[in-house]
Amino acid sequence: MAVTPVLACYRTSDAAVGGITAWQLTTGPSGPRTDVVGSCPLGDASWVTPLYDLVVVLCERDGTLCVVRPARGFQVVATVLLNGQCPCHGAIDPTGRLMAVADYASGQVEFVDLSDPTQPTIQSVLSLGQGSVFPEPVADRQEGPHPHQVTWLDRAHLAVTDLGSDRIYFLRWSEAGPEIIGSLTTPAGCGPRHLTLTEDGRKQILAVDGELSGTVSTWSRPTGQDRWAREWRFVQETASSHWSRTGTRRSTQAPAAPSAIVTTPDGQHFVANRLVGSIGVLEGRFGRLKLIDEFDTTGANPHDITVTTQNDTRVWVALPEEGQIAVHLHSKDTSSWQVETTIDQPGAMRVIVGPTIG
């Protein structure tokens, strides 16, 4: 019998005010069973990330950051009003002291000091879009900068995907604040949403999913480089779904709209495809990816995914419109995917597996 702790954030819906909920998923001979551990209403919660025994939650439409301690009755430790509009993604640096937040609507990245989690403090705000000409090819979505994800590369550098400008920005953080040290330009109309950074032999591989193009674009460079903005070589652009449309200049959004990309230790890239309701699986050496598998999820618009590989491979899919989290299990016997269970949660936006929840 295996017990797995699960925690999800969810947006405000007709059913309930948004917030976070934790469960224990027990898998035994009679099948999986889900038990609620606790919950906490916060607002329009769109992103959650663990910080030691805490979780940090971004409430997108409310413009707030909340720090919660699940192990003590889901106690709200602190709340701070952010400067930017529509914070959609956040990442904590390797020291656990600084959080970078992507403000989608206002085109900014802001930095929040979490040295004392009970008193989060906004340290700096950086505006993107300088030097870009708007609108980009998909005019109704690329009328200005729209950062969608922040990824710490080391203690002082991070990458930011900007859907609005078709760019990946590289930032350096210092006591003087953040500065842009370079950028990569994606294929026109890509609309970069999320990225992963991995190593394959002596190569670093950057894989970026394009929400507007329905593709995954890859870059590579030699490992061991400490100048993050240099030596990247574009490898290729690959469809994230059999429904994706590639090879033409985009003027409208492609049929498949990738939302999240996750890379597993064995080098497989899992991509959640909104509009077509699928999970694409891509694989290949040195960034030369191919779509090797694709399976349907239980809803049309998977917002985010988490992939676990301990005791079989599972893809945990947040489906806000269907009001559930779908858990897909890969069967070694049939080499196919099946829905192991679903967890009811209206407005589910992101799920994390294995956090400290008491």
C-alpha positions as CSV (number, residue, x, y, z in Angstrom):
1,M,0.0,0.0,0.0
2,A,1.4,3.4,-1.0
3,V,0.4,6.8,0.4
4,T,1.1,9.9,-1.8
5,P,0.6,13.4,-0.5
6,V,-1.0,15.7,-3.1
7,L,-1.6,19.5,-3.0
8,A,-3.3,21.7,-5.6
9,C,-4.2,25.3,-6.0
10,Y,-7.4,26.3,-7.7
11,R,-9.0,29.5,-9.0
12,T,-12.3,31.0,-7.9
13,S,-15.2,29.3,-9.6
14,D,-19.0,29.2,-9.2
15,A,-18.5,26.3,-6.8
16,A,-16.1,27.9,-4.4
17,V,-13.6,30.6,-3.6
18,G,-10.1,29.7,-4.8
19,G,-7.3,28.5,-2.6
20,I,-5.4,25.3,-1.9
21,T,-6.4,21.8,-0.8
22,A,-4.3,18.8,0.2
23,W,-5.1,15.1,-0.1
24,Q,-3.6,11.7,0.7
25,L,-3.9,9.3,-2.2
26,T,-3.8,5.7,-1.0
27,T,-3.1,3.0,-3.6
28,G,-3.9,-0.5,-2.5
29,P,-5.4,-3.9,-3.7
30,S,-8.9,-2.4,-3.9
31,G,-7.7,0.6,-6.0
32,P,-6.9,4.2,-5.2
33,R,-8.6,6.2,-2.4
34,T,-8.4,9.9,-1.9
35,D,-8.8,11.6,1.5
36,V,-8.9,15.3,2.1
37,V,-6.3,16.5,4.6
38,G,-7.2,20.1,4.7
39,S,-7.9,23.3,2.7
40,C,-7.5,27.0,2.8
41,P,-9.5,29.7,0.9
42,L,-7.1,32.4,-0.5
43,G,-8.6,33.9,-3.6
44,D,-7.9,33.3,-7.3
45,A,-5.0,30.9,-6.7
46,S,-3.2,30.1,-10.0
47,W,0.3,28.9,-9.0
48,V,1.8,27.2,-5.9
49,T,5.3,26.2,-5.1
50,P,6.8,24.5,-2.0
51,L,9.3,26.3,0.3
52,Y,10.6,24.0,3.1
53,D,7.5,23.3,5.2
54,L,5.5,26.1,3.6
55,V,3.9,26.7,0.2
56,V,3.9,30.0,-1.6
57,V,0.7,30.7,-3.6
58,L,0.1,33.3,-6.3
59,C,-3.4,34.6,-6.7
60,E,-3.6,35.8,-10.3
61,R,-6.7,38.0,-10.5
62,D,-6.2,39.3,-6.9
63,G,-2.5,40.2,-7.5
64,T,-1.4,38.8,-4.2
65,L,1.3,36.4,-2.9
66,C,0.3,34.2,0.1
67,V,2.6,32.1,2.3
68,V,0.8,29.1,3.9
69,R,2.0,26.5,6.4
70,P,-0.1,23.3,5.6
71,A,1.2,21.3,8.6
72,R,-0.5,23.7,11.2
73,G,-4.1,23.7,10.1
74,F,-3.3,25.5,6.8
75,Q,-2.2,28.7,8.6
76,V,-1.7,31.7,6.4
77,V,1.7,33.0,7.5
78,A,1.8,36.2,5.3
79,T,0.1,37.9,2.4
80,V,1.6,40.7,0.3
81,L,0.0,42.7,-2.5
82,L,2.2,42.5,-5.6
83,N,3.1,45.5,-7.9
84,G,2.4,43.8,-11.2
85,Q,-0.8,42.6,-12.8
86,C,-1.9,39.0,-13.2
87,P,1.0,37.0,-11.5
88,C,0.8,33.7,-13.3
89,H,4.1,31.9,-12.4
90,G,6.7,32.1,-9.7
91,A,10.0,30.3,-8.9
92,I,12.2,30.4,-5.7
93,D,15.9,30.7,-6.1
94,P,18.3,27.9,-4.9
95,T,18.9,29.7,-1.6
96,G,15.2,29.7,-0.8
97,R,15.4,33.4,0.0
98,L,14.2,35.1,-3.2
99,M,11.2,34.5,-5.4
100,A,10.8,35.7,-9.0
101,V,7.3,36.3,-10.2
102,A,6.0,36.6,-13.8
103,D,3.4,39.3,-14.1
104,Y,1.6,38.4,-17.3
105,A,-0.7,41.4,-17.9
106,S,1.8,44.2,-16.9
107,G,4.8,42.6,-18.7
108,Q,7.0,42.6,-15.6
109,V,9.1,40.3,-13.5
110,E,9.2,41.2,-9.8
111,F,11.4,39.8,-7.1
112,V,10.1,39.1,-3.6
113,D,12.4,38.6,-0.6
114,L,11.4,35.5,1.4
115,S,14.3,35.5,3.9
116,D,11.6,35.9,6.5
117,P,8.6,34.1,5.1
118,T,6.3,35.9,7.6
119,Q,7.3,39.2,6.1
120,P,7.7,38.9,2.3
121,T,9.0,42.1,0.8
122,I,9.1,43.2,-2.8
123,Q,12.7,44.0,-3.7
124,S,12.6,45.0,-7.3
125,V,10.4,45.1,-10.5
126,L,11.8,44.7,-14.0
127,S,9.8,45.7,-17.1
128,L,10.2,43.6,-20.3
129,G,9.6,44.4,-24.0
130,Q,12.3,47.1,-24.6
131,G,13.5,46.9,-28.2
132,S,10.6,44.7,-29.3
133,V,8.2,45.8,-32.0
134,F,4.5,45.1,-31.3
135,P,2.3,43.6,-32.3
136,E,4.1,40.4,-33.1
137,P,2.5,37.9,-35.6
138,V,-0.4,36.9,-33.5
139,A,-1.7,40.4,-33.0
140,D,-4.5,39.8,-30.5
141,R,-2.1,37.8,-28.1
142,Q,1.2,39.6,-28.8
143,E,0.3,43.3,-28.5
144,G,2.9,43.7,-25.7
145,P,5.2,41.8,-23.4
146,H,3.6,38.9,-21.5
147,P,6.1,36.9,-19.3
148,H,4.7,33.5,-18.6
149,Q,7.3,31.6,-16.7
150,V,10.5,32.3,-14.7
151,T,13.2,29.6,-14.2
152,W,16.2,30.0,-12.0
153,L,19.3,28.7,-13.8
154,D,21.6,29.1,-10.8
155,R,21.8,31.4,-7.7
156,A,22.2,34.6,-9.8
157,H,20.6,33.9,-13.2
158,L,17.2,33.1,-14.6
159,A,15.3,32.6,-17.8
160,V,12.0,34.2,-18.6
161,T,9.6,33.2,-21.4
162,D,7.8,36.1,-22.9
163,L,4.8,35.0,-24.9
164,G,4.2,38.6,-26.2
165,S,7.6,39.3,-27.8
166,D,8.6,35.8,-28.9
167,R,11.7,35.9,-26.7
168,I,13.5,34.1,-24.0
169,Y,15.1,36.6,-21.7
170,F,18.2,35.9,-19.6
171,L,18.4,37.9,-16.4
172,R,21.1,38.4,-13.8
173,W,20.2,39.2,-10.2
174,S,22.6,41.1,-7.9
175,E,22.3,43.4,-4.9
176,A,21.8,46.3,-7.4
177,G,18.7,44.5,-8.8
178,P,17.9,42.5,-11.9
179,E,19.2,43.2,-15.4
180,I,18.7,41.7,-18.8
181,I,21.9,40.2,-20.1
182,G,20.6,38.7,-23.4
183,S,17.8,36.9,-25.1
184,L,16.9,34.3,-27.6
185,T,14.3,34.9,-30.4
186,T,11.9,32.1,-31.0
187,P,10.3,31.3,-34.3
188,A,7.8,34.0,-35.3
189,G,4.4,33.5,-33.7
190,C,5.7,30.9,-31.3
191,G,4.3,32.5,-28.1
192,P,6.8,30.9,-25.7
193,R,5.0,29.8,-22.5
194,H,7.1,27.4,-20.5
195,L,10.6,25.9,-20.8
196,T,12.8,23.2,-19.4
197,L,16.6,23.1,-19.2
198,T,18.3,19.7,-19.2
199,E,21.7,18.1,-20.1
200,D,22.2,15.4,-22.7
201,G,25.8,14.2,-22.7
202,R,28.0,17.3,-23.3
203,K,25.1,19.4,-24.3
204,Q,22.7,21.7,-22.5
205,I,19.2,21.5,-24.0
206,L,16.6,24.3,-23.8
207,A,13.1,23.1,-24.7
208,V,10.4,25.8,-25.1
209,D,6.7,25.1,-25.7
210,G,4.9,27.6,-27.9
211,E,1.3,28.3,-26.9
212,L,0.5,30.0,-30.1
213,S,2.3,27.7,-32.5
214,G,1.5,24.3,-31.1
215,T,5.2,23.4,-31.1
216,V,8.3,22.8,-29.0
217,S,11.4,24.6,-30.0
218,T,14.9,23.5,-28.9
219,W,18.3,25.1,-28.5
220,S,21.6,23.5,-27.5
221,R,25.1,24.5,-26.4
222,P,28.1,22.9,-24.8
223,T,27.8,22.2,-21.0
224,G,30.1,24.0,-18.6
225,Q,29.3,27.4,-19.9
226,D,28.8,30.1,-17.2
227,R,27.6,32.8,-19.5
228,W,23.9,31.9,-19.9
229,A,23.0,34.3,-22.7
230,R,25.7,33.0,-25.1
231,E,26.5,30.1,-27.5
232,W,22.9,28.8,-27.9
233,R,22.3,27.2,-31.3
234,F,18.8,26.7,-32.5
235,V,18.1,23.0,-33.2
236,Q,14.5,22.6,-34.5
237,E,10.8,23.2,-34.0
238,T,8.6,20.1,-33.4
239,A,4.8,19.7,-33.2
240,S,3.6,19.0,-29.7
241,S,0.5,17.3,-31.0
242,H,-0.7,15.5,-34.1
243,W,-3.2,18.4,-34.3
244,S,-0.5,21.1,-34.4
245,R,0.0,23.1,-37.6
246,T,3.6,23.7,-38.6
247,G,5.6,25.0,-41.5
248,T,3.7,28.1,-42.2
249,R,3.8,31.7,-40.9
250,R,1.2,32.1,-38.2
251,S,-1.4,34.7,-38.3
252,T,-3.8,32.9,-35.9
253,Q,-3.3,30.5,-33.0
254,A,-2.6,26.9,-33.9
255,P,-5.2,24.2,-33.2
256,A,-3.2,22.9,-30.3
257,A,-2.1,25.3,-27.6
258,P,0.7,23.9,-25.3
259,S,0.4,25.0,-21.7
260,A,3.1,23.2,-19.7
261,I,6.2,21.2,-20.5
262,V,7.9,18.8,-18.1
263,T,11.1,16.8,-18.7
264,T,11.8,13.5,-16.9
265,P,15.2,12.1,-15.9
266,D,15.2,9.7,-18.9
267,G,14.9,12.6,-21.4
268,Q,11.2,12.4,-22.3
269,H,9.3,15.7,-22.7
270,F,5.6,15.8,-21.7
271,V,3.6,18.6,-23.1
272,A,0.0,19.5,-22.1
273,N,-2.0,20.5,-25.2
274,R,-5.0,22.8,-24.6
275,L,-7.8,23.0,-27.1
276,V,-7.2,19.4,-28.2
277,G,-7.1,17.9,-24.7
278,S,-4.0,15.8,-25.0
279,I,-0.6,15.1,-23.5
280,G,2.2,14.8,-26.1
281,V,5.3,12.8,-25.4
282,L,8.5,13.9,-27.2
283,E,11.9,12.3,-27.2
284,G,15.2,12.6,-29.0
285,R,18.9,13.2,-28.4
286,F,20.5,16.6,-28.3
287,G,17.3,18.5,-28.8
288,R,16.2,16.7,-32.0
289,L,12.8,15.8,-30.6
290,K,10.1,13.7,-32.2
291,L,6.5,13.2,-31.1
292,I,6.5,9.6,-30.1
293,D,3.2,9.3,-28.3
294,E,0.1,11.3,-27.5
295,F,-2.8,10.4,-25.3
296,D,-6.1,12.0,-24.4
297,T,-6.8,13.5,-21.0
298,T,-10.2,13.8,-19.4
299,G,-10.7,17.5,-20.5
300,A,-10.2,19.8,-23.4
301,N,-7.9,22.3,-21.7
302,P,-5.2,20.9,-19.4
303,H,-3.7,23.9,-17.6
304,D,-0.7,22.3,-16.0
305,I,0.9,18.9,-15.5
306,T,3.2,17.3,-13.0
307,V,5.1,14.1,-13.9
308,T,6.3,11.5,-11.3
309,T,8.5,8.5,-12.1
310,Q,8.8,6.7,-8.8
311,N,6.8,3.5,-8.8
312,D,5.7,3.8,-12.4
313,T,5.2,7.0,-14.5
314,R,2.2,9.1,-13.7
315,V,1.1,12.4,-15.3
316,W,-1.0,14.5,-12.9
317,V,-3.2,16.9,-15.0
318,A,-4.9,20.0,-13.7
319,L,-8.2,20.6,-15.5
320,P,-9.9,23.8,-14.3
321,E,-12.9,23.6,-16.5
322,E,-13.7,20.0,-15.7
323,G,-13.1,20.7,-12.0
324,Q,-10.7,17.8,-11.5
325,I,-7.2,16.5,-11.4
326,A,-6.7,13.5,-13.7
327,V,-4.0,10.9,-12.8
328,H,-2.7,9.1,-15.9
329,L,-0.7,5.9,-15.3
330,H,1.6,4.3,-17.9
331,S,1.0,0.6,-18.2
332,K,4.2,-1.4,-18.7
333,D,2.3,-4.4,-19.9
334,T,0.4,-2.6,-22.7
335,S,2.7,0.4,-23.2
336,S,-0.4,2.6,-23.0
337,W,-1.9,5.2,-20.7
338,Q,-4.9,4.8,-18.6
339,V,-6.7,7.1,-16.1
340,E,-5.8,5.6,-12.7
341,T,-8.1,8.0,-10.8
342,T,-9.5,11.5,-10.7
343,I,-9.6,14.0,-7.8
344,D,-12.5,16.4,-7.8
345,Q,-11.4,20.0,-7.5
346,P,-13.3,22.8,-9.2
347,G,-10.9,25.3,-10.9
348,A,-7.8,23.2,-10.4
349,M,-4.8,25.1,-11.8
350,R,-1.6,23.3,-10.6
351,V,-0.9,20.1,-8.6
352,I,2.3,19.3,-6.7
353,V,3.0,15.8,-5.4
354,G,4.9,15.0,-2.3
355,P,5.0,18.3,-0.4
356,T,5.1,18.5,3.4
357,I,1.5,18.7,4.4
358,G,1.7,17.5,8.0
